[in-house]
């Protein structure tokens, strides 16, 4: 039996993660470390498990812990929770898929911490119960944020939620970090948007939006945004590398003519190319190359350089 859900659906339909009335092998696939810890917590809360790491499980472990020859020994009917089963050898995992390892009246749960081809093969098996946690689509990040807030005991109204979605990277890790900060600082008191803005500064970088702004010759707004965002060196390095490629396309948009169909991004490139002189683009590409090098070196003077460029636009 196989089923897949988004996180907010998964726990609503599977509050204990698995159906404990179904004995045998269960495999659960998640996409994120926090979600994985949540799955493990709910499993251990709903049932009693002995725990082992996938790296510990080999053929001798199987013989020792799961062999039917030992069923009359005390404790051999224990249920097992295997963390990081992807660390088990592929031949051993294939034995589970083929049904060569007998679990009998016990429960054996494997929680995969990332997409795995072995899990996909298990999902096709009729003797393994599989559940997959789907990665939310980009337009459903609000549902993920609401779900995480509810799980962590922090209620987020629509105003606060909209701010967080626009202010921080839309990843589970960043959402969890923000919610933890709010929970620790508020200590159960009600949240206001002003309080949230004070505690959670804007750090989300939308490369395409920034590139579009620059393409309109709005250098001032581009660098103003960079002075306001709290970005690490790796994020800045990625942006500056992206900007060089973006401006190179504006400099020579001829590649678009070779496409059978121009994308929205391509059409914007063609439009912006008419606003620029060639020497201006070459100069800006060179400037972004220098900024990328400073970011690569993790040079503490980089932010001062960005601020200097911004002030130079006045």
HELIX and SHEET records of a PDB file:
HELIX    1   1 UNK A    7  UNK A   13  1                                   7    
HELIX    2   2 UNK A   33  UNK A   46  1                                  14    
HELIX    3   3 UNK A   54  UNK A   56  5                                   3    
HELIX    4   4 UNK A   59  UNK A   66  1                                   8    
HELIX    5   5 UNK A   68  UNK A   70  5                                   3    
HELIX    6   6 UNK A   85  UNK A   87  5                                   3    
HELIX    7   7 UNK A   90  UNK A   97  1                                   8    
HELIX    8   8 UNK A  117  UNK A  123  1                                   7    
HELIX    9   9 UNK A  138  UNK A  140  5                                   3    
HELIX   10  10 UNK A  141  UNK A  151  1                                  11    
HELIX   11  11 UNK A  158  UNK A  167  1                                  10    
HELIX   12  12 UNK A  172  UNK A  186  1                                  15    
HELIX   13  13 UNK A  193  UNK A  199  1                                   7    
HELIX   14  14 UNK A  207  UNK A  215  1                                   9    
HELIX   15  15 UNK A  219  UNK A  228  1                                  10    
HELIX   16  16 UNK A  233  UNK A  251  1                                  19    
HELIX   17  17 UNK A  253  UNK A  258  5                                   6    
HELIX   18  18 UNK A  264  UNK A  273  1                                  10    
HELIX   19  19 UNK A  278  UNK A  296  1                                  19    
HELIX   20  20 UNK A  302  UNK A  311  1                                  10    
SHEET    1   A 6 UNK A   2  UNK A   6  0                                        
SHEET    2   A 6 UNK A 128  UNK A 134  1                                        
SHEET    3   A 6 UNK A  24  UNK A  29  1                                        
SHEET    4   A 6 UNK A 107  UNK A 112  1                                        
SHEET    5   A 6 UNK A  79  UNK A  83  1                                        
SHEET    6   A 6 UNK A  49  UNK A  53  1                                        
END                                                                             
